[in-house]
Structure formats: C-alpha cells, structure tokens
C-alpha cells in the first residue's frame, strides 16, 4: 500500500484541532490559542515524541507503525471509520475483525474521562494495557517508563522472568491469587475463540505455555470464561497499604476490559485511595 503524506498530516492536524482538552481529560489552560489540543498534549497522550508528531503532520515522516497509528486513533478519539481511514492514509491495512481491537470507541472515552477521581484503565482482549488515567498512574506508578510489551496483565499474573512487573512500580497483593490466575487463563482462552487470527494473542499464549508451568496447567483444563472482579492490597509508597475492589467491565463488541478500582465507602482505605489519586492528579496537572 502507498501513503499520501500530505493527506496524512493535514488530517491529523484537523482531528487534533477539533478535540478539546476537556474531551481528552486534560485541565483547562488560559493561555491556549486554539480550542483544540496542542501537539505536546497529543504526543504525551499517544506516547510518541513531539518531534515525531511534527514530522508526521508536516509530511516529513511517511511510515508510522501500526502501533503509533493505533495510539493516535485512541488519543484523537476517532470513530471506527476514521480509524480505518487513518490506517489507509498511513499505508497500512486497517485491523481486521479477526484481530484483537485496541481502539476505544468515542462514547467509552467520554465515560472514562469522567472518572478523574478514580483509578481506571482499559485493557484489550489479550490483557494489554491500552489506556489509563492519571488516577491509575498515581496508584500504581507512571506507565510511560515501562516498555509497552511489559504492560500486560497476563504477563504480570504469570511472570516469565525475574524482571520488574509492568503494571505496578510497587507491591500489589491479590486476596486470592489462584482465583485470579484461573480467571485470566479462562479469559485468554475465550479471547482466542473470538480472535483466532490475531498474531499477538497467539504469541502471548505460546510464550506463557512455554515459560510458565502454572499457566500450562490451567490452560490444559480447557475452561472458558471472563475475569470480572478481584480484591487487592496496593502497598503505596506514600499513603501506605490500600485495600481496593477491582471491577472489570467489558465492551462486548471489542472485548475491551474497563478496570475501575474503588475502596469501601467511608473506610480508611477510601481516604487513602482518594489521597493517592488526588495528589497524583494534582502533581501531573502541575507539570
């Protein structure tokens, strides 16, 4: 496929200009010259450098990767048709129905941006982290410094090496690890049935089967299901241990997993969670 760098850059600028900071979950700034997002804001949200985004918009870079295109589509809150158009402008094939979707629909994004005082994240069907809010980063640590391939809950649940976990910079203890392990395996098996042609999902399962005896044992049982809830203790370095309920909501079309963490109303854990999230959000807004 060929790419039209001029059309790609023009379209990216137009979509950036139409998205307000409020819609993107960013604080309002009085010095803003236009109602849309700044390049710096899009680059930060998409996890790319500002210089690279400038080169894309100016047509000086013509071959963005599928990962970059997917991140820009999420950041700019594109519809499915707009996302597919962006892939074509970049000279790439749009994701097929047999692949794990990593696009968050615009309506879901609007709901997510109203969870500023909560810790929330979105995972794809293969448990790859594709979005998290500032509350999530405040509770678990900044995800931007973690390599993308390590931001996977299945890999965290079944660690395949002695390296650091990808989804938390400090200790998180599950109330029932065996139940979590079984639920993740059942959920991944369900995903392989829905997205049999996805190479990343197949590679993930193959890697876990080869390197985790526990995963292989559970996989051999053949159970199918979905991971819905859990209870965890987050050992936060500033506010101390926080007991949280982890609820998993699913988008049925794309099998996205919306994870929201809350604490018992009126408890000390709720106070600690609120303190951790609010202080983290305020610190990020001040940067």
C-alpha positions as CSV (number, residue, x, y, z in Angstrom):
1,X,0.0,0.0,0.0
2,X,1.2,3.6,-0.6
3,X,0.9,6.6,1.6
4,X,-0.1,10.1,0.9
5,X,2.0,12.1,3.5
6,X,0.3,15.4,2.8
7,X,-3.2,14.0,3.4
8,X,-2.0,12.2,6.5
9,X,-0.5,15.3,8.0
10,X,-3.5,17.5,7.1
11,X,-6.0,15.0,8.5
12,X,-4.0,14.6,11.8
13,X,-3.9,18.4,12.3
14,X,-7.7,18.7,11.6
15,X,-8.5,15.9,14.1
16,X,-6.2,17.5,16.7
17,X,-7.8,20.9,16.3
18,X,-11.3,19.5,16.8
19,X,-10.7,17.7,20.1
20,X,-11.0,19.9,23.1
21,X,-8.7,19.5,26.2
22,X,-11.8,18.8,28.3
23,X,-12.9,15.9,26.0
24,X,-9.4,14.5,26.3
25,X,-9.5,14.7,30.0
26,X,-6.9,17.5,30.3
27,X,-7.1,20.5,32.6
28,X,-8.1,23.8,31.0
29,X,-5.3,26.4,30.4
30,X,-6.0,30.1,29.9
31,X,-3.0,30.6,27.5
32,X,-4.5,28.4,24.8
33,X,-4.6,30.0,21.3
34,X,-7.0,27.5,19.8
35,X,-9.7,25.3,21.1
36,X,-8.0,22.0,20.1
37,X,-5.2,20.0,21.5
38,X,-1.6,21.1,21.3
39,X,1.0,18.9,19.7
40,X,2.7,18.4,23.0
41,X,-0.6,17.1,24.5
42,X,-1.3,14.7,21.7
43,X,2.3,13.4,21.8
44,X,2.1,12.8,25.6
45,X,-1.3,11.0,25.4
46,X,-0.2,8.9,22.5
47,X,3.2,8.0,23.9
48,X,5.2,9.4,21.0
49,X,7.8,12.2,20.8
50,X,6.7,15.8,19.9
51,X,9.3,15.9,17.1
52,X,7.9,12.7,15.6
53,X,4.4,14.1,15.6
54,X,5.6,17.3,14.0
55,X,7.3,15.3,11.2
56,X,4.1,13.3,10.7
57,X,1.9,16.5,10.4
58,X,4.4,18.1,8.1
59,X,4.7,15.1,5.9
60,X,8.4,14.6,6.6
61,X,7.7,11.1,8.1
62,X,5.7,8.8,5.9
63,X,5.7,5.4,7.5
64,X,4.2,5.4,11.0
65,X,3.9,1.9,12.6
66,X,0.6,0.3,13.3
67,X,1.3,0.8,17.0
68,X,1.7,4.5,16.5
69,X,-1.4,4.8,14.3
70,X,-3.5,2.9,16.9
71,X,-2.2,5.2,19.7
72,X,-3.1,8.3,17.7
73,X,-6.5,6.9,16.9
74,X,-7.2,6.4,20.6
75,X,-5.8,9.8,21.6
76,X,-7.8,11.6,18.9
77,X,-11.0,9.6,19.8
78,X,-11.6,8.6,16.2
79,X,-14.7,6.6,15.2
80,X,-14.1,3.2,13.7
81,X,-14.4,4.6,10.1
82,X,-12.0,7.4,10.9
83,X,-9.5,5.0,12.5
84,X,-9.6,2.8,9.4
85,X,-9.1,5.9,7.2
86,X,-6.1,6.8,9.2
87,X,-4.6,3.4,8.7
88,X,-5.1,3.7,5.0
89,X,-3.5,7.2,4.9
90,X,-0.5,5.7,6.7
91,X,-0.2,3.0,4.1
92,X,-1.4,0.3,6.4
93,X,-4.2,-2.3,6.4
94,X,-6.9,-1.5,8.8
95,X,-7.3,-4.1,11.6
96,X,-9.5,-7.0,10.5
97,X,-12.3,-8.4,12.6
98,X,-10.1,-11.4,13.4
99,X,-7.6,-9.3,15.3
100,X,-7.8,-8.1,18.9
101,X,-9.2,-4.5,18.7
102,X,-7.2,-1.8,20.5
103,X,-9.5,1.1,19.6
104,X,-11.6,2.7,22.3
105,X,-14.9,4.0,21.0
106,X,-15.6,7.7,21.4
107,X,-18.5,7.1,23.7
108,X,-16.5,4.9,26.0
109,X,-13.7,7.5,26.1
110,X,-16.2,10.2,27.2
111,X,-17.2,7.9,30.1
112,X,-13.6,7.2,31.0
113,X,-12.7,10.9,31.2
114,X,-15.4,11.4,33.8
115,X,-13.6,9.0,36.1
116,X,-10.8,11.6,37.0
117,X,-11.2,10.9,40.7
118,X,-10.9,7.1,40.3
119,X,-8.2,4.8,39.2
120,X,-9.3,3.4,35.8
121,X,-7.6,1.6,32.9
122,X,-8.6,-0.1,29.7
123,X,-7.1,-3.4,28.5
124,X,-7.5,-5.2,25.2
125,X,-8.8,-8.8,24.9
126,X,-5.2,-10.1,25.4
127,X,-4.9,-8.0,28.6
128,X,-2.5,-5.5,27.0
129,X,-2.9,-2.1,28.7
130,X,-4.0,0.4,26.1
131,X,-5.2,3.4,28.2
132,X,-5.0,4.5,31.8
133,X,-6.0,7.7,33.6
134,X,-3.9,9.8,35.9
135,X,-5.5,8.2,38.9
136,X,-4.2,4.8,37.8
137,X,-0.7,6.2,37.4
138,X,-1.0,7.8,40.8
139,X,-2.0,4.5,42.4
140,X,0.5,2.2,40.6
141,X,3.2,4.5,39.2
142,X,3.9,6.1,35.8
143,X,3.4,3.6,33.0
144,X,5.2,5.7,30.4
145,X,8.6,4.5,31.6
146,X,7.6,0.8,31.1
147,X,8.3,-0.9,27.8
148,X,4.9,-1.5,26.0
149,X,5.5,-5.2,25.8
150,X,5.6,-5.4,29.6
151,X,2.3,-3.6,30.1
152,X,0.3,-6.8,30.1
153,X,-1.7,-8.2,33.0
154,X,-1.4,-11.8,31.9
155,X,2.4,-11.5,31.9
156,X,2.2,-9.9,35.4
157,X,-0.1,-12.7,36.6
158,X,2.3,-15.4,35.2
159,X,5.8,-13.8,35.3
160,X,8.1,-15.4,32.9
161,X,11.3,-13.9,34.2
162,X,12.7,-12.1,37.2
163,X,12.4,-8.6,35.7
164,X,10.1,-5.9,37.1
165,X,6.4,-6.2,36.7
166,X,4.9,-3.9,34.1
167,X,1.7,-2.7,35.7
168,X,2.9,-1.5,39.1
169,X,6.1,0.0,40.4
170,X,5.4,-1.3,43.9
171,X,3.9,-4.4,45.5
172,X,0.3,-5.4,44.8
173,X,-1.1,-8.4,46.6
174,X,-4.3,-10.2,45.5
175,X,-6.6,-11.7,48.1
176,X,-6.9,-14.9,46.1
177,X,-4.0,-15.4,43.6
178,X,-5.3,-18.8,42.5
179,X,-8.6,-17.4,41.5
180,X,-7.0,-14.6,39.6
181,X,-4.7,-17.0,37.7
182,X,-7.7,-19.2,36.7
183,X,-9.8,-16.3,35.7
184,X,-7.1,-14.8,33.4
185,X,-6.5,-18.1,31.7
186,X,-10.2,-18.7,31.1
187,X,-10.4,-15.1,29.8
188,X,-7.5,-15.6,27.4
189,X,-9.0,-18.9,26.1
190,X,-12.2,-17.0,25.4
191,X,-10.3,-14.4,23.5
192,X,-8.6,-17.0,21.3
193,X,-12.0,-18.1,20.2
194,X,-13.1,-14.6,19.4
195,X,-9.9,-13.5,17.7
196,X,-8.3,-16.7,16.2
197,X,-6.3,-14.8,13.6
198,X,-4.6,-12.3,15.9
199,X,-0.8,-13.0,15.9
200,X,-0.1,-11.0,19.1
201,X,-2.6,-13.0,21.1
202,X,-1.3,-16.3,19.7
203,X,2.3,-15.3,20.5
204,X,1.3,-14.4,24.1
205,X,-0.4,-17.7,24.7
206,X,2.5,-19.6,23.2
207,X,5.1,-17.7,25.3
208,X,3.1,-18.3,28.5
209,X,2.6,-22.0,27.7
210,X,6.4,-22.4,27.1
211,X,7.6,-20.5,30.1
212,X,5.0,-20.8,32.9
213,X,4.2,-24.3,34.2
214,X,1.3,-22.9,36.2
215,X,-0.3,-21.3,33.1
216,X,0.2,-24.5,31.1
217,X,-1.5,-26.5,33.9
218,X,-4.6,-24.2,33.9
219,X,-4.7,-23.9,30.1
220,X,-4.9,-27.7,29.9
221,X,-8.1,-27.6,31.9
222,X,-9.9,-26.0,28.9
223,X,-12.1,-23.7,31.0
224,X,-13.6,-20.6,29.2
225,X,-14.9,-17.5,31.0
226,X,-14.3,-13.9,31.8
227,X,-12.4,-12.1,34.6
228,X,-15.0,-9.9,36.4
229,X,-13.7,-8.8,39.8
230,X,-10.9,-9.1,42.3
231,X,-9.7,-7.7,45.6
232,X,-6.2,-6.3,46.0
233,X,-3.9,-4.6,48.5
234,X,-1.8,-1.9,46.9
235,X,1.3,-1.1,49.1
236,X,1.5,2.6,48.1
237,X,4.9,4.2,49.0
238,X,3.3,7.5,50.1
239,X,-0.1,6.7,51.8
240,X,0.5,3.1,52.8
241,X,-1.4,-0.1,52.1
242,X,-4.8,0.4,50.3
243,X,-7.4,-2.4,50.1
244,X,-9.3,-2.0,46.8
245,X,-12.0,-3.7,44.9
246,X,-11.2,-4.3,41.2
247,X,-14.2,-4.4,38.9
248,X,-13.9,-5.4,35.3
249,X,-16.5,-4.1,32.9
250,X,-16.5,-5.4,29.3
251,X,-17.3,-3.8,26.0
252,X,-19.0,-6.7,24.2
253,X,-18.1,-5.6,20.6
254,X,-14.3,-5.2,21.0
255,X,-14.0,-7.2,24.2
256,X,-12.3,-4.3,25.9
257,X,-11.9,-4.6,29.6
258,X,-12.5,-1.4,31.6
259,X,-11.0,-1.8,35.0
260,X,-12.0,0.5,37.8
261,X,-10.6,0.4,41.4
262,X,-12.6,1.6,44.3
263,X,-12.5,1.2,48.1
264,X,-15.1,0.5,50.8
265,X,-17.2,3.7,51.2
266,X,-16.4,5.5,54.4
267,X,-13.3,3.4,55.2
268,X,-9.7,4.4,55.8
269,X,-8.9,2.6,52.6
270,X,-11.2,5.0,50.7
271,X,-9.5,8.0,52.3
272,X,-6.1,6.6,51.4
273,X,-7.2,5.9,47.8
274,X,-8.6,9.4,47.4
275,X,-5.4,10.9,48.8
276,X,-3.2,8.9,46.5
277,X,-5.4,9.6,43.4
278,X,-6.0,13.3,44.1
279,X,-2.3,14.1,44.9
280,X,-1.2,12.2,41.8
281,X,-3.6,14.0,39.6
282,X,-2.6,17.4,41.0
283,X,1.0,16.7,40.6
284,X,0.5,15.6,36.9
285,X,-1.6,18.7,36.2
286,X,1.2,21.0,37.6
287,X,3.8,19.6,35.2
